[in-house]
């Protein structure tokens, strides 16, 4: 085979060759929406998330635990009179 011919299984050199005008407009619109988004530094956001988690830690039942009176998952004891 010569270098100019492509077999049917080979992909085109540039993915843009297969893109229609409608698809290209979609991608450009998506990129424009992403550019308009307000972005924050990961270091700032992670610090805010960490502080929020620490603030909610006192009320978190997974960390603090639940009293047996409030816990719906504790088996109820049967009362038997004999």
JOLIN-V949351 format. One record per residue. N is the residue number from 1. RES is the residue in one letter. PHI is phi in whole degrees, 0 to 359 (* if undefined). D_LAST is the distance of its C-alpha to the last C-alpha in Angstrom with 1 decimal. Layout:
N & RES & PHI & D_LAST
N & RES & PHI & D_LAST
//
This chain:
1 & X & * & 96.0
2 & X & 274 & 97.7
3 & X & 292 & 96.0
4 & X & 279 & 96.5
5 & X & 270 & 94.5
6 & X & 245 & 90.7
7 & X & 283 & 88.7
8 & X & 292 & 86.2
9 & X & 275 & 83.2
10 & X & 282 & 84.4
11 & X & 276 & 83.0
12 & X & 296 & 85.5
13 & X & 296 & 86.5
14 & X & 241 & 85.3
15 & X & 297 & 82.0
16 & X & 292 & 83.7
17 & X & 298 & 86.0
18 & X & 269 & 83.2
19 & X & 280 & 81.9
20 & X & 277 & 83.0
21 & X & 298 & 84.2
22 & X & 296 & 81.0
23 & X & 294 & 78.8
24 & X & 297 & 81.0
25 & X & 296 & 80.6
26 & X & 298 & 76.9
27 & X & 297 & 76.9
28 & X & 297 & 79.3
29 & X & 298 & 77.1
30 & X & 295 & 74.0
31 & X & 297 & 75.9
32 & X & 294 & 77.1
33 & X & 297 & 73.6
34 & X & 292 & 72.5
35 & X & 293 & 75.4
36 & X & 282 & 74.4
37 & X & 291 & 70.9
38 & X & 285 & 70.3
39 & X & 243 & 69.5
40 & X & 238 & 67.9
41 & X & 291 & 68.1
42 & X & 300 & 65.2
43 & X & 297 & 65.1
44 & X & 288 & 64.7
45 & X & 293 & 62.1
46 & X & 295 & 60.0
47 & X & 295 & 60.1
48 & X & 295 & 58.8
49 & X & 294 & 56.0
50 & X & 298 & 55.0
51 & X & 294 & 55.0
52 & X & 295 & 52.9
53 & X & 295 & 50.3
54 & X & 295 & 50.3
55 & X & 291 & 49.9
56 & X & 268 & 46.9
57 & X & 297 & 45.3
58 & X & 295 & 43.2
59 & X & 261 & 41.5
60 & X & 278 & 41.1
61 & X & 292 & 37.4
62 & X & 286 & 38.7
63 & X & 266 & 40.2
64 & X & 280 & 38.0
65 & X & 93 & 34.7
66 & X & 239 & 32.0
67 & X & 287 & 29.2
68 & X & 293 & 25.8
69 & X & 287 & 25.4
70 & X & 264 & 28.5
71 & X & 289 & 28.4
72 & X & 284 & 27.6
73 & X & 265 & 27.5
74 & X & 282 & 24.5
75 & X & 296 & 21.4
76 & X & 282 & 18.8
77 & X & 278 & 15.4
78 & X & 279 & 12.6
79 & X & 262 & 9.9
80 & X & 231 & 6.4
81 & X & 254 & 3.7
82 & X & 230 & 0.0
//
